[in-house]
Amino acid sequence: MTLNLLDICIVAFYLGGVTLFGLRFRGAHKNLKNYYLADNAIPWWAIALSIVAAETSTLTVIGAPGLAFDGNFGFLQLVFGYLIGRIVVSLIFLPHYFRGNLMTAYQLMERRFGSHLRTLTAGIFLLTRAAAEGVRVFAVAIVVRVALGSLLSSMSDFHRDLAAIAIVTLLTLIYTYEGGMKAAIWTDVLQQTVYVAGTLVGLFTILHLVPGGWSGVTSISGPAGKFHLFDLSLNLTTKYTLWSGILGGTFITMASHGTDQLIVQRLLSARSQVQAKVALISSGLAILFQFSLFLLIGAMLYAYYTLQPPASAFTRSDTVFPTFIVGHMPHGISGLLIAAILAAAMSNLSAALNSLTSTSIVDFYARFRPDSSDAQRLKLSRAGMVVWALILFALALLARNGGRVIEVGLSITSVAYGGLLGVFLLGVLTQRTHQRGAIVGMICGLALNLFLWFFTQVSFTWYVVLGSLTTFVVGYTASLILAPATTD
């Protein structure tokens, strides 16, 4: 089966509608703060929903059900760590970000250590965020390939993926280019509402289709271990255990929400530090609900396909949920759900374009061209957004041969997060660490994580823990041994 004309019209209406909605926020941006931080006029609840939307890409919507379909609820152990990590960020990092007129996370590094570390941390963010976003944008192609497979049968897989990625990238670029952070956040609020509502519709539809409803699901998925949550084993090669979840999830979130411009930019858009803290912590509760919902759908799909096996086995679990939507949902509802999944993609892509461009302009161009005017910087910001959209488009095509998208995306960011989090912790928790020592520590932390990724079976959930601790210990020790550079 495939989407029919009604479904396609719903998807097209949504894509056009959200683009027009985002364009409502275009206007004469006076300066970079207005363009990138929305003049600090966004309420906490909108920032909370925007944070959730920004970190929930298409790979989450299609990948999380696949994790439960293949395995169980073990991924939720990582989400418990996500909650703890948000509390730590609100206590340790946010006071430093709101102490001064900062626009990016990496300005803090210059204020504490010096310009070289700011350049290094900002550069690593640009490289790893772009690579991870390429994987996330590619997830759009997975959905479109399943949804429009028979309609696009005359096209090769490559050209089908090319068209899907190009359409979503272009539409997201249009409103992000024009409206800046204000457009990004308010469209995030809309799209968060759409894809959560659409996913809830999907859940109740599956319940209706499984004989016996909830009791039928539990009688099949329960004995198969799909609802199993806790794994108490202490094994570094097992992805999801209680220990890797609590420690790994906490450290991953400390890095992603405390050092990554994609989230920090949203927190800096809040009206006050208190509102930023409320937004951050409340977003954690929303993430817990959201992942529970996605994993529950995966367990329910396992029950459904056990009773009604597909014509051919799934080659990758990422396609299970989209396949069900297209093949078994009533027409109209299936179009709504595909639109909901694309909503997640547009939210995440908009956040990436904003954060990559703001870091490029504020942390590089404005520093090396201090005499440039705000008008010049704004003009270049828009041009930079187009350039980053083209880069992410190209990286998404390169990501076509990757593994399960949700774990590939998390692995890429986790490798860099260890070094980034380590130097940020050195900056806010120590006084004796200097720039030269911090750089030595960061290099060691990154080297360790690259080694773990390429040459061991250690799970990505441990990368940030091990990388940040290595960076912290080596950086502090090196600062005691080495003399500070004259530019520190």
Secondary structure, 3 states (H helix, E strand, C coil): CCCCHHHHHHHHHHHHHHHHHHHCCCCCCCCHHHHHHHHHCECHHHHHHHHHHHHCCHHHHHHHHHHHHHCCHHHHHHHHHHHHHHHHHHHHCHHHHCCCCCCCCCHHHHHHCCHHHHHHHHHHHHHHHHHHHHHHHHHHHHHHHHHCCCCCCCCCHHHHHHHHHHHHHHHHHHHHHHHHHHHHHHHHHHHHHHHHHHHHHHHHHHHHHCCCHHHHHHHHHCCCCCCCCCCCCCCCCCCCCHHHHHHHHHHHHHHHHHCCHHHHHHHHCECCHHHHHHHHHHHHHHHHHHHHHHHHHHHHHHHHHHHCCCCCCCCCHHHHHHHHHHHHCCCCHHHHHHHHHHHHHHHHHHHHHHHHHHHHHHHHHHHHCCCCCHHHHHHHHHHHHHHHHHHHHHHHHHHHHCCCHHHHHHHHHHHHHHHHHHHHHHHHHCCCCCHHHHHHHHHHHHHHHHHHHHHCCCCHHHHHHHHHHHHHHHHHHHHHHCCCCCCC
